[in-house]
Amino acid sequence: MVFVLCDTCVWLNLAKDPQQNIILQRLRSLVASRKITLLVPRVVVEEFLRNKDDIVSYLARRNQVLLREVRELVKAFGDTGKKEVATDQITAIANKMPSLGTSMAMAYTQIQSLFVDSSTVIIELSDAVKSSVVDMALMKLAPFHRNKNSLADAIIIQTFWQFVESEQRSGGEFIFVTANTDDFSDPNGDANNPHTDFLPVFGRTNAHFFINSGKAVNFIEENLVPPDVVDHLERIRSIKPPTCHFCGGHSLMPAGAVGRDLTGESIYYLICRECSQMTDVREAWEES
């Protein structure tokens, strides 16, 4: 049996990115055929349910702001004679936004159905995991190496770790999938490798670490996810998120505010969900 634990961010990405829908469908197929068993820590269920509505509304607002800003840029700087074509394309994209929301809602429903599938193992927070997480925090082991609140991340990796240890004699394969390379990957080498603090679990031949959910699915069964989807995830990972100019956080979204600098150039702002400060979008990307 192959046991698969996906970090919360992986489930949220599967829901919000239409290009990842095929990965979600392949996971559903693997579960239905009982080729894999999903491991879902209770904290993942809670994080997923808590964040899904915020992400839907955030993406809707972000897309509206981006389309409005692109429309203004085309109006101001577009080539004469080509503005109408560009505007028509923007309008066509805007008309597709409702269907994107419908697709996301369907994906969320499908993910929640996987959480309650009869084969899925929901893992409650145990005293053993609590104790291990405290030890990790005291010793500043990953994911506590970045001086941020990494409690949920620590619970997730420790839940996986202890499950692997408890099931070693089963002869199964164990797969951990995350998109959170900052907390789980080797900070001094290839992000595809786990942090060295996790080597006691991933040093085993039957425990595997992935930061690309497409590669994880293809590891289970070859060629289930097309190469272009796998490459899409790699491209997403290579794009560094903008950074808050004030607190250094990466949880930024369009503020819908526009100003002008001393030269008269337009300034677009992002607002930080962590400190509520607004950052000039140019500074946000320069700091990343």
Secondary structure, 3 states (H helix, E strand, C coil): CEEEEECHHHHHHHHHCHHHHHHHHHHHHHHHCCCEEEEEEHHHHHHHHHHHHHHHHHHHHHHHHHHHHHHHHHHHHCCCCCHHHHHHHHHHHHHHHHHHHHHHHHHHHHHHHHHCCCCCEEECCCHHHHHHHHHHHHCCCCCHHHCCCCHHHHHHHHHHHHHHHHCHHHCCEEEEECCCHHHHECCCCCCCCECHHHHHHHCCCCEEEECCHHHHHHHHCCCCCCHHHHHHHHHHHHCCCCCCCCCCCCCEEEEEEEEECCCCCEEEEEEECCCCCEEEHHHHHHHC
